[in-house]
């Protein structure tokens, strides 16, 4: 499952406009879950954090991702 994170801390109206304009078709979290996963600083965007079904961080990927890079990162 893919989730986006509202790192720009824009209000709901602006966030919904951005989601529509960019054609985002996955949930976007309004609160940053970084602290829960020990991610205190985001070094750049886009950043992909791979979480296993147990809720444990298993990988961090920087830059644009593909099905192939995500498959390798998850070990599937």
C-alpha positions as CSV (number, residue, x, y, z in Angstrom):
1,X,0.0,0.0,0.0
2,X,1.3,3.5,-0.8
3,X,0.7,6.6,1.3
4,X,1.8,10.2,0.7
5,X,2.8,12.6,3.4
6,X,1.9,16.3,3.6
7,X,5.4,17.6,4.3
8,X,4.4,21.1,3.2
9,X,1.8,21.3,6.0
10,X,-0.7,22.9,3.7
11,X,-4.3,23.2,4.8
12,X,-6.9,20.6,3.7
13,X,-8.3,22.8,0.9
14,X,-4.8,23.4,-0.6
15,X,-3.8,19.8,-0.1
16,X,-6.9,18.6,-2.0
17,X,-6.2,21.0,-4.8
18,X,-2.6,19.6,-5.1
19,X,-3.8,16.0,-5.0
20,X,-6.3,16.7,-7.8
21,X,-3.7,18.7,-9.9
22,X,-1.0,16.0,-9.5
23,X,-3.5,13.1,-10.1
24,X,-2.6,11.4,-6.9
25,X,-4.6,8.2,-6.4
26,X,-3.4,7.1,-3.0
27,X,-4.1,8.3,0.5
28,X,-2.1,11.3,1.7
29,X,-1.4,11.5,5.4
30,X,-1.8,14.9,7.0
31,X,0.5,14.1,9.9
32,X,4.1,13.1,9.5
33,X,4.7,9.6,10.7
34,X,8.5,10.0,10.7
35,X,9.0,10.0,14.4
36,X,7.2,6.6,14.8
37,X,9.7,5.1,12.3
38,X,12.8,6.9,13.5
39,X,13.0,9.2,10.6
40,X,13.8,12.6,12.1
41,X,15.1,14.4,9.0
42,X,14.0,14.1,5.4
43,X,17.1,14.6,3.3
44,X,15.2,15.1,0.1
45,X,12.0,14.4,-1.8
46,X,10.7,12.2,-3.1
47,X,11.7,9.7,-0.3
48,X,10.1,6.3,-0.1
49,X,10.0,4.5,3.2
50,X,9.3,0.7,3.0
51,X,7.5,-0.6,6.0
52,X,6.9,-4.4,6.5
53,X,3.5,-5.8,7.6
54,X,4.8,-5.8,11.2
55,X,5.1,-2.0,11.0
56,X,8.9,-2.0,10.9
57,X,11.0,0.2,8.7
58,X,13.0,-2.0,6.3
59,X,14.3,0.4,3.7
60,X,14.5,4.0,2.6
61,X,14.8,4.9,-1.0
62,X,15.6,8.4,-2.4
63,X,14.3,9.7,-5.7
64,X,11.8,8.4,-8.2
65,X,10.9,4.7,-7.9
66,X,9.7,2.1,-10.3
67,X,8.0,-1.2,-9.8
68,X,11.4,-2.9,-10.1
69,X,13.1,-0.8,-7.5
70,X,10.2,-1.2,-5.1
71,X,10.2,-4.9,-5.6
72,X,13.9,-5.1,-4.9
73,X,13.5,-2.9,-1.8
74,X,10.7,-5.1,-0.3
75,X,12.5,-8.4,-1.0
76,X,9.5,-9.7,-2.9
